[in-house]
Amino acid sequence: MKYVDEFRDPATSLRLLDDIKAAVSRPWTVMEVCGGQTHGLLRYGIPEALRGAVDLIHGPGCPVCVTPEAVIDDAIRLSFRDNTVLASFGDMLRVPGSVESLQTARSRGGRVVTVSSPLDAVRLAANDRNQTVVFLAVGFETTAPATALAALQARGAGLSNFLLLTAHVRVQPAMELLLQQDGCRVQGFLAAGHVCAVTGIRSYRALVRQHRVPVVVTGFEPIDLLTGIRNCVQQLEAGTAEVQNCYRRAVAEDGNPDAVRIIEDVYDVVDSDWRGLGRVPGGGLRLAEPFRVFDARERLGADDGQSATCRDAPSLSDSCRAGDVLTGRLRPCDCPEFGQRCTPDTPLGAPMVSAEGACAAWYRYAGGHAELSGAAETGRRP
Amino acid sequence: MACVPHADVGDYVVVHAGIAISRLDTREAERLLADLADAELSPNAGIRRPQQSASELPPDGNRNTP
């Protein structure tokens, strides 16, 4: 596809790899924030190719992974409510709640449908006004414009049977929290390209000034990823910390003002619990006052999804270390359960479920458990 | 297309969760590819690079232009 294939050119990618290795005087630790980037990096073997030069650690940018169990529990409860159907993106279905997933709830008779867009859920509500459609609204600033638009459409159509169970999160506050945590290894960030396509890049300047950490806005194809890493490493070597945009074809300085306006109209910024990170100041969105009529928690009495225990119990399984993976403290292959009890078919935690989860990416592209021990050993720096 | 009201037929857009969130800036796409091609052809173009054999040269950086 045009404007995709060109950014996968092998020869240019190899040259960028050489550029990065030549620029490095010591190993640097760089976090790619977005789960889509994690998958791109692992798919093309980039972390392995840069071993010894750049240690790429995976960030929390997987919305499915950071959604608290309590939100899934709420969604499950609503799927059993009379005259109610729970609509969700497909990748939420297998994520474990505190007891079960939406998928197992559906097998027990819960009414759960998958949609690829919240606007489809609005159509469901419009087509049958006798049933209540609750859309499970998870996602970063990339997804928030779509759910905000759904609320606006529902209001425009006078739908009283369309509701949102919101668990939207904001990326930058989570990056700031990571930098404040003890033992944070992050020396530079590859910022999430499609989040920045919405939000723009100006707001990162304060973060860069305060923490002296380079932030390079980066896309998802190999050449995008490698260009982002190269620029980040060049900054680290030069001792500078700036916001750079290496994904200009999709990211404007101001982002998408129309999308930002829709988010601001429909949502307020609130503190929010992230699975694995705990409470993130300013890390979430909730429906603003004029749109509370679409709030499933207010209308149907669900909990607020802010489980106090979500940090201590990040997954169904006590042995799952999703929290450490989501904060870059643990590589998926170093988890004792990885590829053993925990696989994409039998996930113990959300990062093994989601298409954007770091564990799923490792399993899929780094050979699963067959080559696990070898990969883990050779990947370890002396 | 509510968030990219200026998009027109023939434009490329980034679609997420059923809505377009960004209209692709094709000039920026071409510029990055051209910069990378320039860096390959000129050792002084600003990107540090190691010695390379001719066989590692990428294809013509202008191959994307119609």
Interface residues (C-beta under 8 A of the other chain):
Chain A: K2 Y3 E6 F7 D9 A11 T12 L14 R15 L16 D18 D19 K21 A22 A23 F89 S116 S117 P118 L119 D120 G139 T142 T143 P145 A146 T147 L149 H194 A197 V198 I223 T227 R230 C246 R248 R249 A250 V251 A252 N256 D258 A259 I262
Chain B: A2 C3 V4 P5 Y12 V14 H16 A17 G18 I19 I21 S22 L24 D25 T26 E28 A29 R31 L32 L33 L36 E40 I47 R48 R49 P50 Q52 E56 L57 P58 P59 R63 N64
